[in-house]
């Protein structure tokens, strides 16, 4: 018989895919501008969040099937489908994270992720073989492959491309709908017939609706846990408090030995230093050690070649303190030390700077700044 679905559970499955896409893309967009443990954590969080959403959407979509006979899900194929999804999403993100996003890496990553998602779907369908005979229309299989490949390419391009992008929520809506579309395109060409002796409907201990809600809730919780990784980016480090209305908003304050708030001296007055926060303390960093600056909300992060250091100043205020002969604002959110540029590389749709530093880091360049950058800083191109 042709598969029919519960519309409410279909909507829930799409919501799971969109929410996971939002979290996964938000985390993935931070990977190239991070390093060390945070970089690895963002990669793992993005992969697991996306995989959990894709698998959760698939499982809730399967529970949305309306059939007049009982359906049991075999445990092993169900678990294998989840593991396959995590693996291929992680491999695709890892490839595009470690290598520059060219048309070749985009196509390779999209192929791996797309095939993985489709493989996950059909491995999951094997979980029904104990209760029903399953047939797949070859045309639907090909269409699901096409939709999955497009969804994967969109995800990687939105996450790792350097040009301007629509808001993450718009990208998440597109990706979530594409992931859901792949599943339901495949299901449109699927026929399920009960095995002998399983023709009569039976009520299980847990209803499909209730089980779908449980799976969706778990998927939301997993994504919620990983989105917490982004919270420190918008706040000063623990132990440092910025002044209130009575003081200049960029004057750092700390607690003395008795716990009272005290204003620290203005550290920006020195001609060759910038204020940074390290281990809860306000310190200074020599401008000569600055490799790049990245804006984050009303604050900035200064990259010294090995790690990123929190600075309480906005990118415009930092720009005013830096000598123009050495530093250039190459993007609305990025300033680079021209003497630290190792090369300029074209990606799929933009240009990025490769910095000469112990820790690998690339910086996007606005198209309007490319000509000026080439004139001011001779470097290798690739």
Steps between C-alpha positions, in 0.01 A plus 500: 500500500610859433635679809285768667615733779369671811523873406574608859798267530617608154505859623687393815762318289556809285534712816766262632697533175479881498602535864797267460602677178498834682723373780729304268552791258549749784773284648657421161529868407729550801744218416734686265537793741581275798796289599614236746246324720224744405549419131474128565199550727320709239567238233371220723201703612404595146533143372309339787229766500442473124514119509260483796257730320521306172455166674231636735310645207520162325384306806210735577406486131493121520276516807267730303413212266135395531458126443226251594754254638768506768848632426803401706840665459798266519759648738820423307406667166362799691827550689709439188306765313580756773870409512526521121343845505740631768801358315428643156396843629819520709715394202339760272542779756856391576600504133359846434639628830858376446513582129407825330150502358552463127256356251683167532478481880139621492408230249689230692356597837148526356533158338616338825230666710223446243577132452530461877158652565337280238685196635378587850143515371505162330688332786225632725239355263659159557372523857148436363579173324400294803144633480441589135614438147663821367529600133673814369433678173836555318389846384436608860842369600668713232293806593584456869871482407467826306315680780746372761800615293352848455422523872856396590660746256282778639599418857873498427485813285299691758729386782841553341454752220650839574259731318197656656229255586134527595423479873567157649128445562432539126778254417368260764149516354634418154721215623234356733240499224750338261585224749132436563430511128758227440327272751148552371607477135649160582189397693275604211650217300487245782245222527440312826306174515447301819673169539289190541343496846541875550193618311303613805578820682645461847553757773849520647603591850601847374300679233674637192393855586651482847821340374532769232471771765773330706737480201433864406557611859834317515606661170411845633692438823812381315497810281436722801803358681729573206369852444624583851852484354435838339405686818854615599543680167270787595626561854823593672688214666395396849647713774498824299212746518456801277400833648144619526350831400709696749820421313615473142352172370839382382686566825574155649422427864594213725442391860756578764604253770186578702265455206425870438488626141792726419584679178822394333720759335434584138740278311430640157697821556829329422594556134619143443260281700141378501297386804422130522342270758685184590411261784259758642769773513545812289836505324658669200612361166768662285358614169799340329369159615157550344440280197129567444189637672153350473188691607249321722196708597630812684833335581790354305730202507868561430698218340869501594602208281432231759169580671211745507486756780192692610515879461226725648527754216290503185667442167465870410675604821777247444541624143560855626784378724681305230754656261358521147834417341496148650132411550207496260131436547436243227144412602229658710590259781873445443827694521833342402867574552631547144840368603344169612326417173627178348284489191169576336276215386181488298222276628171402339356851506741723689859578597672417829833593657732231629685627806854402587466367854555190711124433500332483158248777446336658197328839481230597246558801274222722372499521122529879517826464697683251276661757267617718788632198686704385198649847464596528867629151569683290238437133569460162345172418333329165456 
